[in-house]
Amino acid sequence: MTNVKIDDRGRILIPQEIREAIHMESEEVLNLVLEDDTILLRRLRHKKTQKKDSLLVLLESPMHVDPKKLKGIDLEEIENKMWLP
């Protein structure tokens, strides 16, 4: 068991040896559960195992497209090929 101290802003520090033991990284989201006088922190999901929707990945890192190159593209034709059998 490890004792930790709450700072003046209500924060606690999870000791490095504990973070390393479970491969915890910064910015991970934890679920906090209060049961009587017990506070339980649960890891929602390890960062490396989180899967993002491919559309979200594309939206987060858009590529530059030259509008001049788009003029010759028939978007309706592409859409029909993608969605219609």
C-alpha positions in Angstrom: 0.0 0.0 0.0 1.2 3.5 -0.8 0.2 6.7 0.9 -0.4 9.8 -1.2 -1.1 13.4 -0.2 -3.8 15.7 -1.7 -2.5 19.0 -2.8 -4.2 22.4 -2.2 -6.0 22.0 -5.6 -7.4 18.6 -4.7 -5.0 16.6 -6.9 -3.1 13.4 -6.0 0.0 12.0 -7.7 0.0 8.4 -8.7 3.5 7.2 -7.9 5.8 6.4 -10.8 6.3 2.8 -9.8 2.6 2.2 -9.9 2.2 4.0 -13.3 5.1 2.0 -14.7 3.8 -1.3 -13.3 0.5 -1.0 -15.3 2.1 0.9 -18.2 0.0 4.0 -17.5 0.7 7.1 -19.7 -0.2 10.7 -19.3 -3.6 11.9 -20.5 -5.2 8.6 -19.8 -8.8 8.8 -18.6 -9.7 7.2 -15.3 -13.1 6.4 -13.9 -13.5 7.6 -10.3 -16.0 5.6 -8.1 -16.9 6.7 -4.6 -18.2 4.0 -2.2 -18.7 5.1 1.4 -15.2 6.4 2.4 -13.4 4.6 -0.4 -12.3 6.2 -3.7 -11.6 3.7 -6.5 -9.8 4.7 -9.7 -10.4 2.5 -12.7 -8.7 2.7 -16.0 -11.2 3.0 -18.8 -8.9 1.6 -21.4 -5.2 1.5 -22.1 -4.3 4.2 -24.6 -2.5 1.7 -26.9 -5.6 -0.5 -27.2 -8.0 2.4 -27.9 -9.3 2.2 -31.4 -10.5 5.3 -33.2 -13.1 5.3 -35.9 -11.2 5.7 -39.2 -13.3 8.8 -40.1 -12.2 10.5 -36.8 -8.6 9.7 -37.6 -8.9 11.4 -41.0 -10.7 14.4 -39.5 -8.1 14.9 -36.9 -5.3 15.0 -39.4 -6.7 16.4 -42.7 -4.5 16.4 -45.7 -4.1 19.4 -48.0 -5.9 19.0 -51.3 -5.3 21.3 -54.2 -8.7 22.5 -55.4 -7.4 22.7 -59.0 -6.9 18.9 -58.9 -10.5 18.4 -57.7 -12.1 20.0 -60.8 -11.6 16.9 -63.0 -13.1 14.5 -60.4 -16.7 13.3 -60.7 -17.7 13.0 -57.1 -21.1 11.6 -58.0 -19.5 8.8 -60.0 -17.2 7.9 -57.1 -20.1 8.0 -54.7 -22.2 5.6 -56.9 -19.2 3.2 -57.1 -18.8 3.2 -53.3 -22.5 2.9 -52.3 -24.4 1.2 -55.1 -23.9 -2.5 -55.9 
